[in-house]
Each structure stands twice: as structure tokens, then as C-alpha cells.
């Protein structure tokens, strides 16, 4: 089954926690803190696999998690880093953030791409020793790895896309000019998935052609099968518009041509402006009058026109040579750049935003970023508690509590931890 879109959950590994430890050795007094750092969490890495052609592997398995980093230990020993998770996808797969549609990666090359980064390991207490704080009894927890709801979208990498109504001869054409062997039958929607074929023009020149399932009127709005596969034309540098000029389907060639282009326009204005070559197919059974009428219409539009018969091979060689000449003048296949997080969004995350509400006499502080701070605090250590209080004051939380009328002895709840407020 051809699957070209899938939604999955990615969770990079969490960093390991730093250790709280003190050097103890016979005949060595005041050995000092020697807690090691936690290990880095594993990354989630995507690589292309040329043996894959669909996203069917992601139809049932939807959750992917990299390994967590190990905790630090004594003698300044760092924890082991978590194992990276490598996910293989077909070439041409776009990875998007499901929440906002932001492009995270385009897997169109051989280089592996890190999509979700593992969290850094926390510092052990050896990092916090100072001349005035010689016995730090706290460490830092590891930072959680990135968690992403991702959409995988396969956009085939092809130089040329064949467009046209069902049963106009696209599958026959690609089977004649390449080694591709699509299913061919005399009924609509024989082609249920895109077919790629390598067309060789000479010893050192070739290009990839894609047979896209036939479009019908309303395809851009979801009618028929073609709307599912319009995304596969996005990367094509050149479009070959195959039109049946024989009239055996009871349709008019000019109307067919305009209908398909209208669907392209509705789907993407950029795609509708892509260079086109028109191939009038089934000329061997068409009347000269019909072919001449259609030729005149296309040439008035300034588009290259070729009379072909895919069934007999007539005119296909000339068409392929013209396609090859056009490709030499066109830019390479489109690759999508990673879309970075907008500066405004990054700034809002960096502001340590929080909210304070009062319910049943309890002041509730909601601030996700405080989870990292709380994880590093040793509630039995005076210096560690002082550090926590400085964070609350510097972030403005203390000022907000005082503004809301908090009094000494009132209960303050921070991420399900309850404290008694003391001035």
C-alpha cells in the first residue's frame, strides 16, 4: 500500500542527573565534592533509505523514543550518553511540526539530520564547589530531550511530472521511455500510486520522470484520487501535460487541458507557473482536424507541442529530447530549508513566563521552566534553598506574590510542591 503521509511522536532522550558525592579515602581528610555529570540524552536522527518508497512503516508504529543519559556517579565519573535513535525514511520525505506546520527537515540528501535533540546532562556537585561553599549538597538534574509531534510527508524527487486526466496514456508513456513497469489497463484510475522511472537520453544524461495518478475536475478540493498526489508534483522542475486528442473518451482536448491547469492553479499558483510541455497523445487514432485544432490553441499559448502515440512509440523520442533540453536550462530539484523558530517565539520562551492564581487561600504558581530549577534543589541544604529563593526573586515571582497580598505563613504551591511563605 502506498502511504505518503504519517503522523508520529518523537521523544529525544533526557539528560542524566548530576551526582552528589564526596571523596572518601583512608588517610585523606576533607576530600571534597566529586559528583560526576549526567550523560547526554540520545538524539533522534533521520536518514534517507533508497530501498524505501512509501511511509507504510509508520502506519502502525507511531511513537519513537531515544535513550536517556545515565546519571553521574562518584569520583567525577560522568554518566553514559543515551543511544541515538536512527529512523530511515524514503528519499524526499519532509518532516514538519504538527502543531504549526514548520518544516523541521527535508530528507533529500545522504547526510543524516538531527530532528529532535537529546537533553544535556546535569552538573554534579563538583561543579558547585567554591572557596565559600566547600560542601555543596546539591546537583543539577538533566534537561529533558525535545518532544515533537511530527508529520512525515513524502514528496517524490522527480525532474519531470506527467499530468493529465485518467486513461490519457501517462502510464504507457513512462513504460515506453523508461524501465518503469506501471500497471496499464483500459479503465480509469489504473494507477493508484505515483510511479518513478529513469529516462536515459545519452551515456551521461538521464532524468527522473514521475507518473502521477490522473486528475479530474475538483481534484484540488478532494475529488478522485489525484488530489492525494498533487504534493508529488511540487518538486518537479518541468511538467509534461499529456492530453488525449482522440476523443474516444467523449471529452474535448482543449477543455481537458484547461481543467487540469485550473486544478493546478487552485492547488498552488507556483506549481501552475511551472514550465510545461504539451504532449498530444493517441494521435494515431485521432482526426487531423482535432489534432490541428488543439495544436493551434497550444501554440497560441506559446507552449511546446508534440504529437505522440505512446502505444506505438511514435513521437516519444522527440518529446524526450525536448524535455532533456529544457531541464538543462532549469534550476535543480527544489529542496526545502529548515524553518527556524521565529525570534518573537524564542524571546517569549526565554522570558521565564509564569502565572500566579489564588484558589482556596493557596497561591498557585504555574511556570513549566521552574521544573528544572526544582529538580536541582536539595530541600535539606540551606545554600541550595537560598539559590532557589534567588531564582524566584529574580524572575519576579516573589514580587507578583507580594502584589497579590501574600502574607507570612500563607501556602504557595509550585508544580505540586507546597511551601510556607516566609519574608
N, C-alpha and C positions, 0 to 999 in steps of 0.2 A: 504494500500500500504506500502511495506517495504522500508523505506528510511534510509540509513545508513551513509549518508554524507550530510552536510549542511554548508553553509557559512553565517555568521551573523555579525552584527556590535554591539560592546559593548561600552557603554559610561558611565563610573562611574560619580558620582555627583561631581560638582565643589564645592570647599570650599567657604563659605560665606565671604564677605569683613569685615574687621575690621571697627569699627565706630570711627568717630571724634566727640568727645563730651566733654563738660566741666561741672563740677559740679556747679550747681547754686542753692543756697538755701538762704532764707532770713536770714540775720544776719551772714552769713558765707562768708567771703571775700576770694578771690583767692582760690576757691575750687579745682582748678587743673583739669587736664585731667581725664576723667572717661569713655572713649570709650571702649566698650567690644570687645572681639574677635569674628570672624565669626565662624559659625558651620562647622563641618567636612562634606564633601560630602559623599553620600552613596556608599557603595561597591557593586560590582556585584558578587554574590556568587552562586556557582553551587553545587547542591546536587543530589545524586542518588535517583531514584524513581523506585522501583522494579515492579511497575504496568505498566511501560512504556517498550516497546520492540523495538521501532523504533524512528527515528528523524523526523517523519512526522509533528509534531507540529511546526517545524522550516521551513517548506516548504514555508509558506506564510508570517509569521511574521519574519522579518529579522533584525529589529532594537530594541535594548534593552537599556534603559537608567535608571540609578538610580537617586534618588532625590538629588537636590542641597542643600547645607547647607544654613541656613538663615544668614543674615548679623547680625553683632553685634549691640548693642544698648547702650544707655546711662546707667549710674550707674554701669558700668563694667559688664553689662549683656551680656553673650555670646549668640550667635545665636544657634538655634536648629540644631542638626545634620540632614543631609538628610537621608531619608529612604533607607535602603539596598534593593537591588533587588535580590530575590532568584529565580534561574532558575533550574527547575527539568529536568533531562536527564536520559536516561536508564543507568543501571549499565554497565560499560565497555566503556564509552564514553571518547575519547581523545579530548582535546581541544588544537589546535595548532594556532600559529601566522600565518595568511595567507601570510604575507609578506616574512617570511624567513623559515617557517616550524618548528620553535622552539616549543617544547612541553611546554605548559603552565600548564596543569593539566591532571591527569588521574583519572577520577571519578569511582573508583573501590572499594571504601570503604564507610562506613557510615558517616565519618567526612565531613562536608561542606568545600569547598575550595574557597578562595577568588581569583578570576581571574583578576579582574580589581579593583584597589584601588581608593577610593574617595580622592579628594584633601583636604589638610589641610586648615583650616580656617585662614584668615589673622589676624594679630595682630591689636588691636585697639590702638588709640593714647596714652592710658595709659601706654603702654609698652615703649614708647619713651621719657618719661619724665626723665630729668637728672638735676643735680644742675645748669648746664649752659643752658639747654634747657627746660624751665619750661612750655612753651606753645606750644607743638608740634601740628601743624595743619595738620598733615597727618597720615595716617594709611596704612596698607598693604592689598592688595586685596587677595582673596582666591586663592589657587593654583588649576588649572583645574584638574579634575579627569582623570584617564587613559582612552585613547580611543584605541580600538583594533579591527582590522578586524580579526575575528576568524573563523577557520574551525573546525566543530564538526565532528568527525569520530568515528563511533561505531565499536568497536572490541569486539565481544562476549567473555564472560568469560566462557570458557568450558575447562574441563580437557582433553577431547578426541575429535578429529575431524574425521569424516568419509569422506574419499576421494574416488574418482573413477569416471568413465565415467557415463553419464546419463543412467538410466534404468538398473543399475547393482544390485539394491536391497538395497540401503542405507536406503531409507525411510521405507521399510518393516522391515529392521533390527532394526532401532531405535524404531519402533512401537511395536516390539516383546519384546525388552529388557527393555523398559521404558514405562511411561504413555503418552508419546507424541503421538499425532494423526495427522501425516502429511497427505497431500493428496497423494494418491497412485493410479497410473494408468499405463497402459501398453503403454506409449509413452514417448519420450524424454522430458526433462525439465518439468516434472510434478511438481518438487519442484522449486518454484520461489523465495524463500527466505530461509535463514537458519532456522533450527528447533532445539530447545533445548529440551533435555529430561533428567530427573534424573534417573540414573540406580542404583537400590538398590542391594547391594551384600549381606549384612547381616544387623543385627539390628543396628549396629553402623558404617556401612561403606557404602558409596554411592559416586557417582561421576556424573559429568555433561557431557553428550555427545551431540555433535552438528552434525547435518546432513547438510553438505554444498552442495549447488546445484552442479550438475555434471559438471566436467571439460571436455573440449575437447582439441584437439591439437590446439595450438595457443591462449589458454586462457590467458596466461600472456601478450600477445600482444593485447588483447581486443576481441578475438573471443568468440562467445557463451555467456552464462550467467555467467559461473564460475569465470571469471576474476573480476567481480564486488564483489565477495565474498571471494576472497583469503585472504583479510585482516582479516577475521574472524577466520582463522586458526592460525594467528600469536601467539595467547596466548596459544594455545593448548599444553599441555605437551607431549601428545602422539598422534600419527596418526594411525588410523586403515584403511588400504588400502583395499577396497572391490573390488574384481575382478570377473567378470562373466566368469566362466570356461566352461559354457555350449556350447558356440559357436553359440547360436541361433541368435545373432546379426550379425553374419558373421565376427566377429573380433577375433584376436588371443590374448589369455590371457597375454602372455609374452610381446607382443607389447603394449598392453594397459597399463600394469604395467610400462614399461619403458617410455611411452609417458607422463603419468601423473607425474612421477618423474622428467622428463625433464622440464615440465612446472613449477614445484615447484622450481627447480634449477634456472630457468630464473627469477622467481619472487623474490626469496630470498634464498641465499646459506645457511643461518642459518636455514631456515624452512626445506630445503631439508635434513639437517643433523639431524632433529628431529627423535626420536625413532619411528619405525614403526612396526606394526603387520599386517601381510597379511591374509585376510580372503577370501578364495576361495568360492564364493557363487554359488548357483544353482547346487551344487554337486549331487542333487537328479536326475537331468536330464542330467548330463554330463557323458561322457565316462570315464572309468577308465584310459584309455591311456592318455587322455587330462589332467586329474587331476594329474596323476603321473608325466607327463612331466613338468607341472607347479610347482609341489611340488619340484622336483629335482632342478629346476632353482632357486627357492626362498631359499631353504636350502643351496645351494652353496654360496648365498649372506650372509648367517648367520642370516637371519631374521626368527622370529617365524611364523609358518604357521598353519592355521586352515582350515579344510574343514567344511563348514556350508551350511545350507539351510534356509535362512531367512523365506521362505514361510511356511516350516513345523516346524521350530524351532530347527531342528537338528544341534547340534554342537554349538549353540549360548551360552549355559550356560558355556561350557568350555572356549569359547572365552572371555566371560565377566570376569570369574575368573582370566584368564591370564592378562587381562587388569588391573584389580584391583591390582594384584601383582606387575606389572610394575609401577603403579602410586605410590605405597608405597616407591619406590626407587628413584623417580624423585623429583626435586625441585618443590615448589608451583607455581601456575599460575603466569605468568610474569606480573609485574606492571611497568609502565613507570615512570621514575623520571622526575620532572620538570627540564627543561634545562635553566640554568641561562644565562643572557646576558653576552657575552664574555667581559673580562676585557678591551680589546682594544676598544670595542664599548662604554663601560661605561666611559672610560677615555676621548674619543673624545667628549662625551656629556658634560663632566664636564669641558671642556676647554673653555667654552663660545665662541665657534667659531662664526665668523662673516665675512661678505664680504662688501667691500665698492666699489661702482661704481659711475661714474660721467656721468650724462646724461643732456644735455642742460644746463650746468652750475650748476646743482644741485647734491650734493653729497648724494648718497642713501646708507644708512646703512641697511644691511639685517642681522638680528640676532633675531631668534624667542624668545630666552630667555629674551630679553630686554622687552618683553611684560609684564612680571611680574613686572619688575622694574618701567616701565612707569605707570602701574596701581597704584603704591604706591606713586607717586609723586603728590604733590599739587603745581601746577604751580604758585599759588599766594603766596606761602610761601618760603621765602628766604632760610631757613635752608633745606627745602625739595629739592630745586633746587641744593643746594650745595652737598647734598647726591647723586643726580643724576649725577652731574659732576664728583664726585669721582669715581663712577662706570664706567663711560665712560673712565676716565683716567687709572684706574687700569686694565681694560680689554684690553687696547691697542688701543681702537677705536680712541682716540684723536691723538695718535702717528701716526696711519695709515692715518688719515685725513691730518695731517701736512706733512707726507711723500708724499701725493698726491698733495700737493701745495695749501691747503685750505687757504684762506685769511679772515681777519676780515670782516664781513658783508656778506660773502657767505652763501647760504642756504644749510642747512643739513636736510635731510629727514630721520626720523627713524620711521618705521612702520606707515607711512602716517601722522606722526606729523612733521611739518616743524619748524626748529629753525634757528635763525640767529647766525652764529658763532662769538663768542667773545673771544678774547685772555685774 
